[in-house]
Amino acid sequence: MKTVMTTAVFGYDRPYDENIRRLAAAGFDGIDLCIGNQSPFYGAEWEGYAKLLRDTAAEVGVACTHSHLPDIHVLSPEIFANAFRGLAATGVNSTVIHPIWMQNEQVIHDEDEFFSINLPLYKALLPAAETYGIKILCENLLWGPSLDPVVMSKLQDELNSPFFGWCFDVGHANVFDITAADLIGLNAPSSLHIHDNNGGKEGDRERRHASMYTDLHLLPYEGKINWMAFAKALHDIGYQGDFVLEATNSDKIEDVDARMKALYDTALRIRAMIPTE
């Protein structure tokens, strides 16, 4: 199990090779490349860019393992295929791509509508995913059916491909009082997004719609998630993936590098609580 951190903590403007060096210096041995709408991976320069990131990671003793691409409606299947090609060349083997959760400026609340919109879009990406060995992961979000791990697991069943799975976002789930223990009986997530918050606002759970300023992406222990219970639940659901952090904010530590070191130490603390038997 690698301890992985997202480059999103640095935004999209800083050189990604520099981001890799800074995360390695903090102790992380895995990198989640968070790729924006404009990236060298999409164009003719992809090969040199992939080599730069792969060589930098090797030099500092880490691995590019995970990624996060734009939402599924943002890029064409051809552009996603280009991204898969470039990411695979860095060593990445999975990427989160958010499902569509809004249609005609309205949140999708009907589960059948959610599936009818998203299934064909993900299916269109599977041939390229198989070609480049990239596992596509959907993720529980904050609105309508997209917030429900049951729906994410069902989406995996419907697509029925070794190149499709789902990522459990711990912070998003906490907004609706969903915990890792609620995943028992579902397809085990292939990845995690670990961060903290203070839960939802009054009525969020009933409306199945998160209020603003609930998805805070704080460091673990800065919010209200029970991390000991989380660690036990990872064992109970048989989680076999990496320990992927998406805590990009802090209400206590201003300096980004100091925050990364604190986050790494906290990740090891949580990992140590996972039962071994």
C-alpha positions as CSV (number, residue, x, y, z in Angstrom):
1,M,0.0,0.0,0.0
2,K,1.6,3.3,-1.1
3,T,0.9,6.6,0.6
4,V,-0.2,8.8,-2.3
5,M,-0.8,12.6,-2.5
6,T,-2.4,14.6,-5.2
7,T,-0.6,17.3,-7.2
8,A,-3.8,19.4,-6.9
9,V,-2.5,20.8,-3.6
10,F,-0.2,23.0,-5.8
11,G,-2.8,23.9,-8.3
12,Y,-2.3,23.5,-12.1
13,D,0.2,26.3,-12.8
14,R,3.4,25.0,-11.1
15,P,5.6,22.6,-13.1
16,Y,4.5,19.1,-12.3
17,D,8.1,17.8,-12.1
18,E,8.6,20.3,-9.3
19,N,5.4,19.1,-7.6
20,I,6.7,15.5,-7.7
21,R,9.9,16.5,-6.0
22,R,8.1,18.4,-3.2
23,L,5.8,15.5,-2.5
24,A,8.7,13.1,-2.4
25,A,10.5,15.4,0.0
26,A,7.4,15.2,2.3
27,G,7.7,11.4,2.4
28,F,5.0,10.3,-0.1
29,D,6.0,7.3,-2.2
30,G,3.1,7.6,-4.7
31,I,1.9,10.6,-6.8
32,D,-1.7,11.3,-8.0
33,L,-1.4,13.5,-11.1
34,C,-4.3,15.9,-11.1
35,I,-4.6,17.0,-14.8
36,G,-6.5,20.1,-15.8
37,N,-8.4,20.9,-19.0
38,Q,-5.1,22.1,-20.7
39,S,-2.2,19.6,-20.4
40,P,0.7,18.6,-22.6
41,F,-0.7,15.0,-22.3
42,Y,-3.4,16.0,-24.8
43,G,-1.1,17.2,-27.5
44,A,1.9,16.3,-29.7
45,E,4.4,16.9,-26.9
46,W,2.9,14.2,-24.7
47,E,5.8,11.8,-25.0
48,G,8.5,14.1,-23.8
49,Y,6.3,15.4,-21.0
50,A,5.5,11.8,-19.8
51,K,9.3,11.0,-19.8
52,L,10.0,14.1,-17.8
53,L,7.6,13.1,-15.1
54,R,8.5,9.4,-15.1
55,D,12.2,10.2,-14.9
56,T,11.7,12.8,-12.1
57,A,9.7,10.3,-10.1
58,A,12.3,7.6,-10.5
59,E,15.1,10.1,-9.5
60,V,13.4,11.0,-6.2
61,G,12.2,7.4,-5.5
62,V,8.5,7.7,-6.0
63,A,6.0,6.4,-8.5
64,C,3.2,8.1,-10.5
65,T,0.4,5.7,-9.7
66,H,-2.9,7.6,-9.8
67,S,-4.5,10.5,-11.7
68,H,-7.6,12.7,-11.8
69,L,-8.8,13.9,-15.1
70,P,-11.6,16.4,-15.9
71,D,-15.3,15.4,-15.7
72,I,-16.5,13.0,-18.3
73,H,-18.4,15.7,-20.3
74,V,-15.4,18.1,-20.5
75,L,-13.2,16.1,-23.0
76,S,-14.0,14.0,-26.0
77,P,-13.2,10.3,-26.1
78,E,-10.3,11.0,-28.4
79,I,-8.8,13.5,-26.0
80,F,-9.3,11.2,-23.0
81,A,-7.6,8.5,-25.1
82,N,-4.6,10.8,-25.5
83,A,-4.5,11.4,-21.8
84,F,-4.6,7.7,-21.1
85,R,-1.7,7.2,-23.4
86,G,0.4,9.8,-21.7
87,L,-0.5,8.8,-18.2
88,A,0.3,5.2,-18.9
89,A,3.8,6.3,-20.1
90,T,4.4,7.8,-16.6
91,G,3.4,4.6,-14.8
92,V,-0.1,5.7,-13.8
93,N,-2.6,2.8,-13.8
94,S,-5.9,4.4,-12.7
95,T,-7.7,7.7,-13.2
96,V,-10.7,9.2,-11.5
97,I,-13.2,10.8,-14.0
98,H,-16.3,12.3,-12.4
99,P,-19.7,11.3,-13.7
100,I,-22.3,13.9,-15.0
101,W,-24.4,14.9,-12.0
102,M,-26.2,17.9,-13.6
103,Q,-28.3,18.2,-16.8
104,N,-29.8,21.4,-18.2
105,E,-28.6,23.3,-15.1
106,Q,-30.5,21.0,-12.8
107,V,-29.1,18.4,-10.4
108,I,-30.0,14.9,-11.6
109,H,-32.1,13.2,-8.9
110,D,-33.5,10.2,-10.8
111,E,-31.2,7.2,-10.7
112,D,-32.4,5.8,-14.1
113,E,-31.6,9.2,-15.7
114,F,-28.2,9.2,-14.0
115,F,-27.4,5.8,-15.5
116,S,-28.8,6.6,-19.0
117,I,-26.6,9.6,-19.3
118,N,-23.4,8.2,-17.8
119,L,-23.2,4.6,-18.9
120,P,-22.7,5.3,-22.6
121,L,-20.1,8.0,-21.9
122,Y,-18.0,5.6,-19.8
123,K,-18.5,2.8,-22.3
124,A,-17.0,5.0,-25.0
125,L,-13.8,5.3,-23.0
126,L,-13.3,1.6,-22.2
127,P,-11.5,0.6,-25.5
128,A,-8.8,3.2,-24.9
129,A,-8.6,2.3,-21.2
130,E,-7.9,-1.3,-22.2
131,T,-5.4,-0.3,-24.8
132,Y,-3.3,1.7,-22.4
133,G,-4.0,-0.3,-19.2
134,I,-5.7,2.5,-17.4
135,K,-8.5,1.7,-14.9
136,I,-11.3,4.3,-15.0
137,L,-12.8,5.2,-11.6
138,C,-16.0,7.0,-11.0
139,E,-16.3,8.7,-7.6
140,N,-19.1,9.4,-5.1
141,L,-19.8,13.2,-5.4
142,L,-22.2,15.5,-3.6
143,W,-25.5,15.6,-5.5
144,G,-28.4,13.2,-6.2
145,P,-27.5,9.6,-7.1
146,S,-23.8,10.6,-7.6
147,L,-23.4,10.8,-3.8
148,D,-24.3,7.2,-3.1
149,P,-21.6,4.5,-3.0
150,V,-24.4,2.0,-3.8
151,V,-24.9,3.7,-7.2
152,M,-21.1,3.8,-7.8
153,S,-20.9,0.1,-7.1
154,K,-23.9,-0.5,-9.4
155,L,-22.3,1.5,-12.2
156,Q,-19.2,-0.8,-11.9
157,D,-21.6,-3.8,-12.2
158,E,-23.3,-2.4,-15.2
159,L,-20.1,-1.7,-17.1
160,N,-18.6,-5.1,-16.1
161,S,-15.1,-4.4,-17.2
162,P,-11.7,-4.9,-15.4
163,F,-10.9,-1.4,-16.6
164,F,-13.7,0.2,-14.6
165,G,-14.1,0.6,-10.9
166,W,-14.9,3.3,-8.4
167,C,-13.1,5.5,-5.9
168,F,-14.5,6.1,-2.4
169,D,-14.2,9.8,-1.5
170,V,-14.2,9.8,2.3
171,G,-14.9,13.5,2.7
172,H,-17.8,13.6,0.3
173,A,-19.4,10.7,2.1
174,N,-19.0,12.4,5.5
175,V,-21.2,15.3,4.3
176,F,-24.1,12.7,4.2
177,D,-23.0,10.7,7.3
178,I,-21.9,7.8,5.0
179,T,-18.9,5.9,6.4
180,A,-16.6,3.2,5.0
181,A,-18.6,0.7,7.1
182,D,-21.5,1.4,4.8
183,L,-19.5,-0.2,1.9
184,I,-19.8,-3.7,3.3
185,G,-21.5,-5.8,0.6
186,L,-20.6,-3.5,-2.2
187,N,-17.8,-3.8,-4.8
188,A,-14.8,-2.7,-2.9
189,P,-13.4,0.6,-4.1
190,S,-10.2,0.5,-6.1
191,S,-9.0,3.8,-4.7
192,L,-9.7,6.3,-1.9
193,H,-9.8,10.1,-1.7
194,I,-9.0,10.8,1.9
195,H,-9.7,14.3,3.5
196,D,-11.8,15.7,6.3
197,N,-14.6,18.1,7.0
198,N,-17.2,19.0,9.6
199,G,-20.1,17.1,8.0
200,G,-23.1,18.5,6.1
201,K,-25.5,21.3,6.9
202,E,-29.0,20.8,8.2
203,G,-31.2,19.2,5.5
204,D,-28.3,18.2,3.2
205,R,-28.8,14.5,3.7
206,E,-32.6,14.7,3.1
207,R,-32.2,16.9,0.0
208,R,-29.3,14.7,-1.3
209,H,-27.5,17.9,-2.1
210,A,-24.5,19.4,-0.3
211,S,-24.5,23.0,0.9
212,M,-21.6,25.3,0.1
213,Y,-18.6,25.2,2.3
214,T,-19.1,21.6,3.5
215,D,-16.6,19.9,1.2
216,L,-13.5,21.5,2.8
217,H,-10.7,19.0,1.9
218,L,-9.1,19.5,5.3
219,L,-6.3,17.4,6.7
220,P,-7.4,14.4,8.7
221,Y,-8.2,15.3,12.3
222,E,-9.0,18.9,11.4
223,G,-12.7,17.9,10.9
224,K,-15.0,15.4,12.5
225,I,-14.4,12.1,10.7
226,N,-13.7,9.1,13.1
227,W,-10.4,7.9,11.6
228,M,-10.1,4.9,13.9
229,A,-13.5,3.6,12.7
230,F,-12.4,4.4,9.2
231,A,-9.2,2.3,9.5
232,K,-11.2,-0.6,11.0
233,A,-13.7,-0.4,8.1
234,L,-11.0,-0.5,5.5
235,H,-10.0,-3.9,6.9
236,D,-13.6,-5.1,7.1
237,I,-14.4,-4.3,3.5
238,G,-11.1,-5.9,2.3
239,Y,-9.7,-2.7,0.8
240,Q,-6.5,-3.6,-1.2
241,G,-5.6,-0.3,-2.9
242,D,-3.4,2.5,-2.0
243,F,-3.8,5.2,0.7
244,V,-4.6,8.2,-1.5
245,L,-4.8,11.7,0.1
246,E,-6.8,14.5,-1.4
247,A,-6.5,16.9,1.6
248,T,-5.6,20.1,-0.3
249,N,-6.6,22.6,2.4
250,S,-5.9,23.3,6.1
251,D,-7.3,25.6,8.7
252,K,-4.1,25.4,10.7
253,I,-1.0,25.1,8.5
254,E,-0.4,27.9,6.0
255,D,2.9,26.7,4.5
256,V,2.2,24.1,1.8
257,D,5.4,22.0,2.3
258,A,4.9,21.9,6.1
259,R,1.3,20.9,5.5
260,M,2.4,18.1,3.2
261,K,4.8,16.8,5.9
262,A,2.0,16.9,8.5
263,L,-0.3,15.2,6.1
264,Y,2.1,12.4,5.5
265,D,2.7,11.8,9.2
266,T,-1.1,11.8,9.8
267,A,-1.5,9.3,6.9
268,L,0.9,6.9,8.6
269,R,-0.9,7.3,11.9
270,I,-4.2,6.3,10.3
271,R,-2.6,3.4,8.4
272,A,-1.1,2.1,11.6
273,M,-4.6,1.7,13.0
274,I,-5.8,-0.7,10.2
275,P,-6.1,-4.1,11.8
276,T,-3.7,-6.7,10.3
277,E,-5.9,-9.8,11.0
